[in-house]
Amino acid sequence: MTVPSSITELVQAISPMDPRFVFYRYTHTYNGVESSPLLFIYTCPSNASRKAIRFRMMYPLMKRSVLEIAEKEGLKPEKKFEVEDPSEITEQSVLDELHPKVEVKKGFSRPKRPGR
């Protein structure tokens, strides 16, 4: 298996039928600065099978242990994503999470006096 070079390739590599824990080093350039944050993606598709029901109960319990072991091994994810279907993760949604838009708060301005 080759290492995915984009979020789109990563999403295609994740099983849409079975739960998965994925660590992905996302190398990208934003505003002229290159960065490589580590992402943790947990997918747990909702299927109607008995196996899927058992997985939906088991995997959330294992998620914490997986993250603890990863941190002991030196893997500290900068962002964590939890989705039912891998297709919910897009390049834009990842960028929006990593680089949120900063809202400029405008202070209260007094209304103008009547007659002016």
Phi and psi restraints in degrees (value plus and minus 20) as a CYANA .aco file:
   2 THR   PHI    -108.8   -68.8
   2 THR   PSI     135.6   175.6
   3 VAL   PHI     -98.0   -58.0
   3 VAL   PSI     106.8   146.8
   4 PRO   PHI     -82.7   -42.7
   4 PRO   PSI     117.9   157.9
   5 SER   PHI    -120.1   -80.1
   5 SER   PSI     -21.2    18.8
   6 SER   PHI    -169.6  -129.6
   6 SER   PSI     147.0   187.0
   7 ILE   PHI     -82.1   -42.1
   7 ILE   PSI     -59.0   -19.0
   8 THR   PHI     -80.5   -40.5
   8 THR   PSI     -65.3   -25.3
   9 GLU   PHI     -85.4   -45.4
   9 GLU   PSI     -57.9   -17.9
  10 LEU   PHI     -82.3   -42.3
  10 LEU   PSI     -67.6   -27.6
  11 VAL   PHI     -80.0   -40.0
  11 VAL   PSI     -58.6   -18.6
  12 GLN   PHI     -87.9   -47.9
  12 GLN   PSI     -47.4    -7.4
  13 ALA   PHI    -101.9   -61.9
  13 ALA   PSI     -38.1     1.9
  14 ILE   PHI    -104.1   -64.1
  14 ILE   PSI     113.3   153.3
  15 SER   PHI     -84.3   -44.3
  15 SER   PSI     109.2   149.2
  16 PRO   PHI    -103.7   -63.7
  16 PRO   PSI     -23.2    16.8
  17 MET   PHI    -125.9   -85.9
  17 MET   PSI     -48.3    -8.3
  18 ASP   PHI    -140.5  -100.5
  18 ASP   PSI     129.3   169.3
  19 PRO   PHI     -83.9   -43.9
  19 PRO   PSI     129.3   169.3
  20 ARG   PHI    -166.8  -126.8
  20 ARG   PSI     127.4   167.4
  21 PHE   PHI    -130.0   -90.0
  21 PHE   PSI     107.4   147.4
  22 VAL   PHI    -150.9  -110.9
  22 VAL   PSI     110.8   150.8
  23 PHE   PHI    -127.8   -87.8
  23 PHE   PSI     110.3   150.3
  24 TYR   PHI    -159.6  -119.6
  24 TYR   PSI     105.8   145.8
  25 ARG   PHI    -106.6   -66.6
  25 ARG   PSI      89.4   129.4
  26 TYR   PHI    -117.4   -77.4
  26 TYR   PSI      78.8   118.8
  27 THR   PHI    -108.4   -68.4
  27 THR   PSI     103.1   143.1
  28 HIS   PHI    -173.8  -133.8
  28 HIS   PSI     146.6   186.6
  29 THR   PHI    -135.8   -95.8
  29 THR   PSI     109.9   149.9
  30 TYR   PHI    -154.6  -114.6
  30 TYR   PSI     103.6   143.6
  31 ASN   PHI      32.9    72.9
  31 ASN   PSI      20.3    60.3
  32 GLY   PHI      59.0    99.0
  32 GLY   PSI     -17.3    22.7
  33 VAL   PHI    -134.0   -94.0
  33 VAL   PSI     105.9   145.9
  34 GLU   PHI    -107.7   -67.7
  34 GLU   PSI     116.3   156.3
  35 SER   PHI    -162.5  -122.5
  35 SER   PSI     141.2   181.2
  36 SER   PHI    -157.0  -117.0
  36 SER   PSI      48.5    88.5
  37 PRO   PHI     -91.7   -51.7
  37 PRO   PSI     131.6   171.6
  38 LEU   PHI    -110.9   -70.9
  38 LEU   PSI     106.6   146.6
  39 LEU   PHI    -127.0   -87.0
  39 LEU   PSI     124.0   164.0
  40 PHE   PHI    -135.7   -95.7
  40 PHE   PSI     103.4   143.4
  41 ILE   PHI    -141.8  -101.8
  41 ILE   PSI     105.1   145.1
  42 TYR   PHI    -134.3   -94.3
  42 TYR   PSI      98.2   138.2
  43 THR   PHI    -134.8   -94.8
  43 THR   PSI     118.4   158.4
  44 CYS   PHI    -163.7  -123.7
  44 CYS   PSI      67.3   107.3
  45 PRO   PHI     -81.4   -41.4
  45 PRO   PSI     127.0   167.0
  46 SER   PHI    -120.1   -80.1
  46 SER   PSI      77.6   117.6
  47 ASN   PHI    -123.8   -83.8
  47 ASN   PSI     144.7   184.7
  48 ALA   PHI    -109.8   -69.8
  48 ALA   PSI     -15.7    24.3
  49 SER   PHI    -101.6   -61.6
  49 SER   PSI     140.8   180.8
  50 ARG   PHI     -84.1   -44.1
  50 ARG   PSI     -57.5   -17.5
  51 LYS   PHI     -81.3   -41.3
  51 LYS   PSI     -60.7   -20.7
  52 ALA   PHI     -85.6   -45.6
  52 ALA   PSI     -58.2   -18.2
  53 ILE   PHI     -84.0   -44.0
  53 ILE   PSI     -62.8   -22.8
  54 ARG   PHI     -83.8   -43.8
  54 ARG   PSI     -63.3   -23.3
  55 PHE   PHI     -82.6   -42.6
  55 PHE   PSI     -59.0   -19.0
  56 ARG   PHI     -86.2   -46.2
  56 ARG   PSI     -42.3    -2.3
  57 MET   PHI    -109.6   -69.6
  57 MET   PSI     -56.9   -16.9
  58 MET   PHI     -98.3   -58.3
  58 MET   PSI     -66.1   -26.1
  59 TYR   PHI     -82.0   -42.0
  59 TYR   PSI     -60.6   -20.6
  60 PRO   PHI     -81.3   -41.3
  60 PRO   PSI     -52.9   -12.9
  61 LEU   PHI     -89.3   -49.3
  61 LEU   PSI     -54.6   -14.6
  62 MET   PHI     -99.1   -59.1
  62 MET   PSI     -42.8    -2.8
  63 LYS   PHI     -75.9   -35.9
  63 LYS   PSI     -65.5   -25.5
  64 ARG   PHI     -82.0   -42.0
  64 ARG   PSI     -63.3   -23.3
  65 SER   PHI     -84.3   -44.3
  65 SER   PSI     -61.5   -21.5
  66 VAL   PHI     -79.9   -39.9
  66 VAL   PSI     -65.0   -25.0
  67 LEU   PHI     -86.0   -46.0
  67 LEU   PSI     -59.0   -19.0
  68 GLU   PHI     -84.4   -44.4
  68 GLU   PSI     -64.3   -24.3
  69 ILE   PHI     -84.7   -44.7
  69 ILE   PSI     -61.6   -21.6
  70 ALA   PHI     -81.4   -41.4
  70 ALA   PSI     -62.8   -22.8
  71 GLU   PHI     -85.4   -45.4
  71 GLU   PSI     -56.2   -16.2
  72 LYS   PHI     -84.6   -44.6
  72 LYS   PSI     -50.0   -10.0
  73 GLU   PHI    -106.5   -66.5
  73 GLU   PSI     -18.7    21.3
  74 GLY   PHI      74.0   114.0
  74 GLY   PSI      -9.9    30.1
  75 LEU   PHI    -120.4   -80.4
  75 LEU   PSI      86.5   126.5
  76 LYS   PHI    -134.7   -94.7
  76 LYS   PSI      81.8   121.8
  77 PRO   PHI     -85.5   -45.5
  77 PRO   PSI     117.9   157.9
  78 GLU   PHI    -101.0   -61.0
  78 GLU   PSI     -54.1   -14.1
  79 LYS   PHI    -155.5  -115.5
  79 LYS   PSI     124.5   164.5
  80 LYS   PHI    -140.4  -100.4
  80 LYS   PSI     115.0   155.0
  81 PHE   PHI    -142.6  -102.6
  81 PHE   PSI     115.7   155.7
  82 GLU   PHI    -145.1  -105.1
  82 GLU   PSI      98.9   138.9
  83 VAL   PHI    -158.9  -118.9
  83 VAL   PSI     138.7   178.7
  84 GLU   PHI    -100.4   -60.4
  84 GLU   PSI     -65.2   -25.2
  85 ASP   PHI    -137.5   -97.5
  85 ASP   PSI     115.1   155.1
  86 PRO   PHI     -76.4   -36.4
  86 PRO   PSI     -49.0    -9.0
  87 SER   PHI     -85.7   -45.7
  87 SER   PSI     -32.4     7.6
  88 GLU   PHI     -91.0   -51.0
  88 GLU   PSI     -38.2     1.8
  89 ILE   PHI    -112.6   -72.6
  89 ILE   PSI     101.7   141.7
  90 THR   PHI    -145.4  -105.4
  90 THR   PSI     144.2   184.2
  91 GLU   PHI     -76.8   -36.8
  91 GLU   PSI     -63.2   -23.2
  92 GLN   PHI     -87.2   -47.2
  92 GLN   PSI     -61.2   -21.2
  93 SER   PHI     -85.5   -45.5
  93 SER   PSI     -56.0   -16.0
  94 VAL   PHI     -87.7   -47.7
  94 VAL   PSI     -65.1   -25.1
  95 LEU   PHI     -81.7   -41.7
  95 LEU   PSI     -60.2   -20.2
  96 ASP   PHI     -83.1   -43.1
  96 ASP   PSI     -55.6   -15.6
  97 GLU   PHI     -93.4   -53.4
  97 GLU   PSI     -59.8   -19.8
  98 LEU   PHI     -95.3   -55.3
  98 LEU   PSI     -53.8   -13.8
  99 HIS   PHI    -150.3  -110.3
  99 HIS   PSI      53.6    93.6
 100 PRO   PHI     -84.3   -44.3
 100 PRO   PSI     125.1   165.1
 101 LYS   PHI     -92.3   -52.3
 101 LYS   PSI     113.9   153.9
 102 VAL   PHI    -109.2   -69.2
 102 VAL   PSI     104.0   144.0
 103 GLU   PHI    -104.1   -64.1
 103 GLU   PSI     113.2   153.2
 104 VAL   PHI    -111.5   -71.5
 104 VAL   PSI      96.1   136.1
 105 LYS   PHI    -103.9   -63.9
 105 LYS   PSI     107.7   147.7
 106 LYS   PHI    -115.9   -75.9
 106 LYS   PSI     109.9   149.9
 107 GLY   PHI     -88.7   -48.7
 107 GLY   PSI     145.1   185.1
 108 PHE   PHI     -87.7   -47.7
 108 PHE   PSI     110.3   150.3
 109 SER   PHI    -132.9   -92.9
 109 SER   PSI     116.6   156.6
 110 ARG   PHI     -87.7   -47.7
 110 ARG   PSI     122.8   162.8
 111 PRO   PHI     -88.0   -48.0
 111 PRO   PSI     131.2   171.2
 112 LYS   PHI     -90.3   -50.3
 112 LYS   PSI     129.1   169.1
 113 ARG   PHI     -88.0   -48.0
 113 ARG   PSI     119.5   159.5
 114 PRO   PHI     -83.0   -43.0
 114 PRO   PSI     127.9   167.9
 115 GLY   PHI      69.2   109.2
 115 GLY   PSI     -18.2    21.8
